[in-house]
Amino acid sequence: MDIKKILKDFYNRHSDLDDRIYINVVFISSFLTLFSSIITFVEDSGLIANLVVFMSFIIMAGVGYLTIHYNKIALGKLIYTYILCCILIPFIYLTCGGIDSGSPLYMLTSFFLIALLLEGVQSIVCLMITLIIHISILWLPYIDNGNYLNTSVLSLSARYLDNAIGLASAGIAIFFLTLMSLNAYRKEHIKSNKLLEQLQLMSIKDELSGLYNRRHLYDVLFNLYANESSKSNQDTNINDNISPKLSLDKKDFYIAMYDLDNFKIINDTYGHLFGDKVLVDFSNKLKNNILEEEGELASRYGGEEFMCLYRAKNFEQAYLKAESIRTSLENTKWKTAPDLITTVSIGLVSCDKFDNMNSCLKEVDDLLYSAKTHGKNKIAYQK
């Protein structure tokens, strides 16, 4: 039997942070109460003390198990806190030597558990009730002439031992509850951050192609033209396509706009699933042809239209990048459509020729239209 796997599966079934904290409290408090019952028996603290401590273990373990097993954790936290802080700990104090024993140290854990398990009005009410009960029983010797409910008095050596054990038990309980709670919080925090990253990534990525979407493209181009990319990384902190340390200048960049030729005919002839396959394959070609660390970007502009931001030393270098995509697509062989030749029309401009993003996008769109109307499968450009 793999105990580690069983515990891991058990924790995975209770992924909520509050649930895990409650489970940790049940486990640690039940274990320490069982340990205390053994110590009480060894110290020969009397029958009543032995029964009270052992029954405390039974009650705590039982309530914890039932509420966790039947998924009544919210109710369990309330019941567990009141039973432990307002009933069991006071009874343990009264029957196990009172002020002369290590029991007062257990009282301190009550307030920690209240803060850990309850919140809002519930925590305040439980705190006040616990304080009233604990302060009252601390004064009980003056009312009861020094007598407690236990029938035997601890010897001096037993008192020292009980105080030492009480200090160790309370300290260990607080230490492990804090440690496990913080670990649970850290894991929850990491999980939340990962989910947030996924959501942010989804907001800037196209689901089908895996490329950046139009919104993210606009953000990058806006930063490029505003000359703020090195200072502001809006929506680029996930899989950052532009390094914060990279100095960008629009004179180094070129925009290529791609439009798959006759894509509607491909969809109508071979079906939408095959059409999606063409889109994904073409997207991968674009993705593999850019260097994100250099500030380059590949995006799906919409439908069968795509746009890439290239960084090049000169126009010829940018042209070669676009041409390599055109020839690669033209030479692609499709297993399910061996006779199909897929082509793409391209518009290519230098970002440096324009003062703003809108003018640049309009020009590259006009060039793409020119390529489409003059035979397709070609690059129309402006140096």
C-alpha positions as CSV (number, residue, x, y, z in Angstrom):
1,M,0.0,0.0,0.0
2,D,1.5,3.3,-1.1
3,I,0.6,5.7,1.8
4,K,2.2,8.7,0.0
5,K,0.0,8.1,-3.1
6,I,-3.1,7.7,-0.9
7,L,-2.4,11.0,0.9
8,K,-1.7,12.8,-2.3
9,D,-4.9,11.5,-3.9
10,F,-6.8,12.5,-0.8
11,Y,-5.4,16.1,-0.9
12,N,-6.1,16.3,-4.6
13,R,-9.7,15.6,-3.9
14,H,-9.7,18.6,-1.6
15,S,-8.0,21.3,-3.6
16,D,-9.7,24.3,-1.9
17,L,-7.3,26.2,0.4
18,D,-9.7,26.4,3.4
19,D,-10.5,22.7,3.1
20,R,-6.8,21.8,3.2
21,I,-6.2,24.0,6.2
22,Y,-9.1,22.3,8.0
23,I,-7.7,18.8,7.1
24,N,-4.3,19.9,8.5
25,V,-5.9,21.1,11.8
26,V,-7.8,17.8,12.2
27,F,-4.8,15.7,11.5
28,I,-2.4,17.6,13.8
29,S,-4.8,18.1,16.7
30,S,-5.9,14.5,16.6
31,F,-2.4,13.2,16.6
32,L,-1.3,15.5,19.4
33,T,-4.4,14.6,21.5
34,L,-3.6,10.9,21.0
35,F,0.0,11.6,22.1
36,S,-1.3,13.5,25.1
37,S,-3.5,10.7,26.2
38,I,-0.5,8.3,26.2
39,I,1.5,10.8,28.3
40,T,-1.4,11.3,30.7
41,F,-1.6,7.5,31.1
42,V,2.2,7.3,31.7
43,E,2.1,10.1,34.2
44,D,-0.7,8.3,36.1
45,S,-2.8,11.5,36.2
46,G,-5.9,9.6,37.3
47,L,-8.8,7.7,35.7
48,I,-10.8,10.9,35.0
49,A,-7.9,12.6,33.3
50,N,-7.1,9.6,31.2
51,L,-10.7,9.2,30.1
52,V,-11.1,12.9,29.3
53,V,-8.0,13.2,27.2
54,F,-8.6,9.9,25.3
55,M,-12.3,10.8,24.7
56,S,-11.1,14.2,23.4
57,F,-9.0,12.3,20.8
58,I,-12.0,10.1,19.8
59,I,-14.3,13.1,19.5
60,M,-11.9,15.3,17.5
61,A,-10.9,12.4,15.2
62,G,-14.5,11.4,14.8
63,V,-15.9,14.9,14.0
64,G,-13.0,15.6,11.7
65,Y,-13.5,12.3,9.8
66,L,-17.2,12.6,9.4
67,T,-17.2,16.2,8.2
68,I,-14.4,15.6,5.7
69,H,-15.9,12.3,4.5
70,Y,-19.3,13.8,3.9
71,N,-17.9,17.0,2.6
72,K,-19.4,19.2,5.4
73,I,-16.2,21.1,5.9
74,A,-17.8,24.5,6.4
75,L,-20.0,23.1,9.2
76,G,-17.1,21.0,10.4
77,K,-14.9,24.0,11.0
78,L,-17.5,25.7,13.2
79,I,-18.3,22.5,15.2
80,Y,-14.7,21.5,15.5
81,T,-13.6,24.9,16.8
82,Y,-16.3,25.2,19.4
83,I,-15.9,21.6,20.7
84,L,-12.1,21.9,20.9
85,C,-11.8,25.5,22.3
86,C,-14.9,25.8,24.4
87,I,-15.3,22.2,25.7
88,L,-12.4,19.8,25.3
89,I,-9.5,22.1,26.2
90,P,-11.2,23.4,29.3
91,F,-12.1,19.9,30.5
92,I,-8.5,18.8,29.8
93,Y,-7.3,21.8,31.9
94,L,-9.7,21.0,34.8
95,T,-8.9,17.2,34.9
96,C,-5.2,17.2,34.2
97,G,-3.7,19.4,37.0
98,G,-5.0,22.8,36.0
99,I,-2.5,25.7,36.5
100,D,0.1,23.3,37.8
101,S,0.2,21.3,34.6
102,G,1.0,22.1,31.0
103,S,-2.7,22.5,30.1
104,P,-2.6,26.3,30.1
105,L,-0.2,26.1,27.1
106,Y,-2.9,24.3,25.1
107,M,-5.2,27.2,25.7
108,L,-3.0,29.4,23.6
109,T,-3.5,27.2,20.6
110,S,-7.3,27.8,20.9
111,F,-6.9,31.4,19.7
112,F,-4.7,30.4,16.8
113,L,-7.2,27.8,15.7
114,I,-10.1,30.2,15.9
115,A,-8.2,32.6,13.6
116,L,-7.3,29.8,11.3
117,L,-10.7,28.1,10.9
118,L,-13.3,30.8,11.3
119,E,-13.8,34.3,9.9
120,G,-15.9,37.4,10.3
121,V,-18.5,37.4,13.0
122,Q,-18.1,33.7,13.7
123,S,-14.5,34.1,14.7
124,I,-15.3,37.1,17.0
125,V,-18.1,35.3,18.8
126,C,-16.1,32.1,19.2
127,L,-13.1,34.2,20.5
128,M,-15.3,36.0,23.1
129,I,-16.9,32.7,24.3
130,T,-13.5,31.0,24.5
131,L,-11.9,33.9,26.5
132,I,-14.8,33.9,29.0
133,I,-14.6,30.2,29.5
134,H,-10.8,30.1,29.8
135,I,-10.5,33.1,32.1
136,S,-13.3,31.6,34.3
137,I,-11.6,28.3,34.8
138,L,-8.3,30.0,35.5
139,W,-10.0,31.6,38.5
140,L,-11.7,28.3,39.5
141,P,-9.2,27.4,42.2
142,Y,-10.2,30.5,44.2
143,I,-13.8,29.5,44.0
144,D,-13.2,25.8,44.6
145,N,-10.5,26.1,47.3
146,G,-7.8,24.9,45.0
147,N,-9.6,21.7,44.0
148,Y,-10.0,20.4,40.4
149,L,-12.1,17.7,38.9
150,N,-9.1,15.3,39.0
151,T,-8.8,13.0,41.9
152,S,-5.0,13.0,42.0
153,V,-2.4,15.7,42.3
154,L,0.7,15.7,40.1
155,S,4.0,15.3,41.8
156,L,6.7,18.0,41.4
157,S,8.6,16.0,38.8
158,A,5.4,15.2,37.0
159,R,4.5,18.9,36.9
160,Y,7.9,19.8,35.3
161,L,7.5,16.9,32.8
162,D,3.9,17.9,32.0
163,N,4.9,21.5,31.4
164,A,7.8,20.5,29.2
165,I,5.5,18.2,27.2
166,G,2.8,20.8,27.0
167,L,5.2,23.5,25.7
168,A,6.6,21.1,23.2
169,S,3.1,19.9,22.0
170,A,1.7,23.4,21.8
171,G,4.8,24.7,20.0
172,I,4.9,21.8,17.6
173,A,1.1,22.2,16.9
174,I,1.5,25.9,16.1
175,F,4.6,25.4,14.1
176,F,3.2,22.7,11.9
177,L,-0.2,24.3,11.5
178,T,1.5,27.5,10.4
179,L,3.9,25.7,8.1
180,M,1.3,23.6,6.5
181,S,-1.1,26.5,6.1
182,L,1.5,28.7,4.5
183,N,2.5,25.9,2.2
184,A,-1.1,25.4,1.2
185,Y,-1.4,29.1,0.6
186,R,1.8,29.2,-1.5
187,K,0.5,26.3,-3.6
188,E,-2.8,28.0,-4.0
189,H,-1.0,31.2,-4.9
190,I,1.1,29.5,-7.5
191,K,-2.0,27.7,-8.9
192,S,-3.8,31.1,-9.1
193,N,-0.9,32.7,-10.9
194,K,-0.7,29.9,-13.4
195,L,-4.5,30.3,-14.1
196,L,-4.0,34.0,-14.4
197,E,-1.1,33.5,-16.8
198,Q,-3.3,31.1,-18.9
199,L,-6.1,33.7,-19.0
200,Q,-3.7,36.4,-20.0
201,L,-2.2,34.2,-22.6
202,M,-5.7,33.3,-23.9
203,S,-6.5,37.0,-24.2
204,I,-3.5,37.7,-26.5
205,K,-3.4,34.4,-28.5
206,D,-5.6,33.0,-31.2
207,E,-7.0,29.6,-30.2
208,L,-6.8,27.7,-33.5
209,S,-3.4,28.9,-34.8
210,G,-1.6,29.5,-31.5
211,L,-0.3,32.8,-32.9
212,Y,-0.9,36.2,-31.3
213,N,-4.2,37.8,-32.0
214,R,-5.0,41.2,-33.6
215,R,-5.4,42.9,-30.3
216,H,-1.9,42.0,-29.2
217,L,-0.5,43.0,-32.6
218,Y,-2.1,46.4,-32.3
219,D,-0.6,46.8,-28.8
220,V,2.9,46.0,-30.0
221,L,2.6,48.3,-33.1
222,F,1.3,51.1,-30.9
223,N,4.3,50.8,-28.6
224,L,6.6,50.6,-31.6
225,Y,5.2,53.8,-33.1
226,A,4.9,55.6,-29.7
227,N,8.6,54.6,-29.0
228,E,7.5,53.2,-25.6
229,S,8.1,49.5,-26.1
230,S,11.2,49.5,-24.0
231,K,9.3,51.1,-21.1
232,S,5.9,49.6,-21.3
233,N,5.2,46.0,-21.9
234,Q,1.4,46.1,-22.0
235,D,0.1,42.5,-22.5
236,T,3.6,41.3,-23.3
237,N,4.5,39.9,-19.9
238,I,3.4,36.4,-20.8
239,N,5.7,34.7,-23.3
240,D,7.2,38.2,-23.8
241,N,7.7,38.6,-27.5
242,I,9.6,41.8,-26.8
243,S,12.4,41.7,-24.3
244,P,12.2,44.6,-21.8
245,K,15.9,45.2,-22.4
246,L,15.5,45.4,-26.2
247,S,15.7,48.8,-27.7
248,L,13.2,49.0,-30.6
249,D,13.3,51.4,-33.4
250,K,10.6,51.4,-36.2
251,K,13.3,51.8,-38.9
252,D,14.4,48.2,-38.1
253,F,10.9,46.7,-38.6
254,Y,8.8,45.6,-41.6
255,I,5.2,44.4,-41.7
256,A,4.2,41.5,-43.9
257,M,0.4,40.9,-44.4
258,Y,-0.5,37.4,-45.7
259,D,-3.8,36.2,-47.2
260,L,-4.2,32.6,-48.2
261,D,-5.4,32.4,-51.9
262,N,-8.7,30.8,-52.7
263,F,-9.2,29.7,-49.1
264,K,-13.0,29.7,-49.4
265,I,-12.8,27.3,-52.4
266,I,-10.5,25.1,-50.3
267,N,-13.0,25.1,-47.5
268,D,-15.9,24.3,-49.8
269,T,-14.0,21.6,-51.7
270,Y,-12.2,19.8,-48.9
271,G,-14.2,20.7,-45.8
272,H,-13.6,23.0,-42.9
273,L,-11.5,20.5,-41.0
274,F,-9.0,20.4,-43.8
275,G,-9.2,24.2,-44.0
276,D,-8.3,24.4,-40.3
277,K,-5.4,22.1,-41.0
278,V,-4.2,24.4,-43.7
279,L,-4.5,27.4,-41.3
280,V,-2.6,25.6,-38.6
281,D,0.2,24.4,-40.9
282,F,0.6,27.9,-42.3
283,S,0.6,29.4,-38.8
284,N,3.5,27.0,-37.9
285,K,5.5,28.2,-40.9
286,L,5.1,31.8,-39.8
287,K,5.9,30.9,-36.2
288,N,9.1,29.1,-37.1
289,N,10.2,32.0,-39.3
290,I,10.4,34.7,-36.6
291,L,12.7,35.5,-33.7
292,E,10.5,36.6,-30.8
293,E,13.6,37.6,-28.8
294,E,14.4,40.1,-31.5
295,G,11.0,41.7,-31.2
296,E,9.5,39.9,-34.2
297,L,5.9,38.8,-34.1
298,A,3.5,36.5,-35.9
299,S,-0.3,37.0,-35.6
300,R,-3.5,35.9,-37.0
301,Y,-5.2,39.0,-38.2
302,G,-8.6,37.4,-38.9
303,G,-9.9,34.5,-41.0
304,E,-7.3,33.5,-43.5
305,E,-5.3,36.7,-43.0
306,F,-2.1,36.8,-41.0
307,M,0.4,39.5,-40.2
308,C,4.1,39.4,-39.2
309,L,6.4,42.0,-37.8
310,Y,9.9,41.4,-39.0
311,R,13.1,42.9,-37.8
312,A,15.7,43.2,-40.6
313,K,18.8,45.2,-41.5
314,N,17.4,46.1,-44.8
315,F,14.4,45.6,-47.1
316,E,15.9,42.7,-49.0
317,Q,16.3,40.7,-45.8
318,A,12.7,41.3,-44.9
319,Y,11.6,40.4,-48.4
320,L,13.5,37.1,-48.2
321,K,11.7,36.2,-45.0
322,A,8.3,36.8,-46.7
323,E,9.4,35.0,-49.8
324,S,10.5,31.9,-47.9
325,I,7.0,31.6,-46.5
326,R,5.4,32.0,-49.9
327,T,7.6,29.3,-51.5
328,S,7.3,27.0,-48.5
329,L,3.5,27.0,-48.7
330,E,3.5,26.6,-52.5
331,N,5.7,23.5,-52.2
332,T,3.6,21.9,-49.4
333,K,2.2,18.5,-50.2
334,W,-1.1,17.5,-48.6
335,K,-1.7,13.8,-48.0
336,T,-5.5,14.1,-48.2
337,A,-5.3,16.4,-51.2
338,P,-2.2,15.5,-53.2
339,D,-3.2,17.6,-56.2
340,L,-3.9,20.8,-54.2
341,I,-1.4,23.7,-54.5
342,T,-1.8,26.2,-51.8
343,T,-0.5,29.8,-52.3
344,V,-0.5,33.1,-50.5
345,S,-0.5,36.7,-51.4
346,I,1.6,39.1,-49.4
347,G,1.9,42.8,-48.8
348,L,5.2,44.1,-47.4
349,V,6.1,47.6,-46.1
350,S,8.7,49.3,-44.0
351,C,7.4,50.6,-40.7
352,D,9.8,53.6,-41.0
353,K,7.9,55.0,-43.9
354,F,4.9,55.9,-41.7
355,D,4.3,58.2,-38.8
356,N,1.6,56.1,-37.2
357,M,0.3,52.6,-37.0
358,N,-3.0,53.2,-38.9
359,S,-1.2,54.6,-42.0
360,C,1.2,51.6,-42.0
361,L,-1.7,49.1,-41.7
362,K,-3.7,50.8,-44.4
363,E,-0.7,50.7,-46.8
364,V,0.1,47.1,-46.2
365,D,-3.5,46.2,-46.7
366,D,-3.6,48.1,-50.0
367,L,-0.5,46.3,-51.1
368,L,-2.0,42.9,-50.2
369,Y,-5.1,43.8,-52.2
370,S,-2.8,44.7,-55.2
371,A,-1.1,41.3,-54.9
372,K,-4.5,39.6,-54.9
373,T,-5.8,41.5,-57.9
374,H,-2.6,41.0,-60.0
375,G,-2.4,37.2,-60.1
376,K,-2.0,36.2,-56.5
377,N,0.9,34.1,-55.1
378,K,3.2,37.1,-55.1
379,I,4.6,39.9,-52.9
380,A,3.5,43.5,-53.4
381,Y,5.8,45.8,-51.6
382,Q,6.9,49.3,-50.9
383,K,10.5,49.9,-50.0
